[in-house]
Structure formats: C-alpha cells, structure tokens
Amino acid sequence: MNADSMRIEELFDLQAVGELASIHRTQGDDFMRGLLELFAADAHRALVSMRVSAWMGDAAALLREAHRLKGSSGSFGATCLQAECQALERCASEGDLGTVVGLEERIEHALRVLQFTREGIRSPALFRKARRCSTMDAAA
C-alpha cells in the first residue's frame, strides 16, 4: 500500500468508527475526534518506543508494544495501522532483530501511515462516511 496517497476508506474500518461515534453520539463529533486524537498520540509514542526497541535489539519489548498497538488500532477502527503493527509483531517474533531485513523501514512506514491516520481523524469526511456505514445508527 502506498503511504503517499491513502484515502479514509483505506485507513479506517468505517463501520467500526461509525459504531464508536454512535456510542458517543450524545457527546458529539468533537468528543469522538478527541478520543481518536488521544489514540493517535499514544500510537506515535508506541511507534517511537518500537523504534528504540529495534535499535537496542529488544525483540520482546518491540513485540509487546506492537501487539498492544495492534489491539488498540483495531478497537478504534484504524485498520491500516493495525496491519502495520501486525507485520511489526511478526518481525519481532523472529527474535534476532539484527537479522530482520527492513525493520527500520517498516517502522518508518508505520509512522507515515499514522500521519495519514491523523489527517483522516481531522477530516470532517471521516464521521460523515462512517455514519453511512454504521449498523448502529441504522438501527436507532
């Protein structure tokens, strides 16, 4: 996937985002956007931590952080970032990070995906498109 031209539909599971927005409907879009921004800030911290773990050769720490971020990415519907974390998790499970070809590039790519994810969070189109996909709003 080309990280230079990602659309909202490529970055997010719009149904999951729509269902989260439905749950928090009474707080409004600003509240939901704030939650997603907190997630993105934590994701950035996690990816920087993974970069440090890779530099230090600490496969166990990288594996833990990749697994944790994979889960929270899925919970927030950030499917593209979730896939990147799954790939990082696989790399870390190989154990010897020095032999993993392209690990640093993969982390940098995940950081670029996160940047696009943040831009998607800030886009008014995210919640508009997500509401159209939400099964919860259709049932309400």
C-alpha positions, -999 to +999 in steps of 0.1 A: +000+000+000+013+034-010+016+056+021+017+087+000-019+085-012-042+069+013-079+075+014-101+074+046-116+041+033-081+026+032-071+038+067-102+030+087-129+004+091-157+029+087-183+007+102-162+004+134-157+042+135-194+048+129-203+024+157-179+042+181-194+075+171-229+062+176-220+050+211-207+085+219-234+103+198-245+125+228-210+139+232-207+149+196-180+146+169-156+168+188-156+143+217-150+114+193-123+132+174-106+139+208-107+102+216-091+094+183-065+121+187-056+106+221-053+072+204-031+087+177-008+104+203-004+071+221+002+053+188+030+078+180+046+072+214+043+034+208+059+035+174+088+056+187+092+031+215+093+003+189+120+022+170+141+024+202+135-013+209+146-021+174+177-001+177+185-017+211+177-052+197+150-058+223+126-081+204+105-088+235+097-051+241+090-045+204+067-075+203+047-063+234+043-028+220+034-039+185+008-063+200-007-037+222-009-011+195-023-037+171-052-042+195-060-006+202-057+002+164-084-025+158-106-011+186-105+024+171-110+011+135-076+021+123-072-010+101-042+002+081-022+009+112-034-024+127-020-042+097+014-024+101+015-034+137+007-070+129+037-070+104+059-055+131+047-081+156+057-108+131+091-093+127+097-091+164+086-127+169+116-138+148+137-129+178+170-116+165+162-081+153+196-077+137+186-102+111+152-087+102+156-071+069+138-038+065+126-035+101+136+002+105+119+010+072+088-009+083+086+012+115+091+044+094+063+033+071+040+027+101+048+063+113+038+076+078+006+056+080+000+071+114+004+106+099-022+098+073-044+084+100-041+116+120-051+136+089-081+113+085-091+119+121-091+156+114-112+153+082-149+161+085-155+134+059-145+106+084-176+108+106-199+116+076-187+084+058-186+064+090-222+072+098-233+058+064-215+025+073-227+022+109-252-005+116-259+011+150-271+043+135-293+025+110-310+006+139-315+038+160 
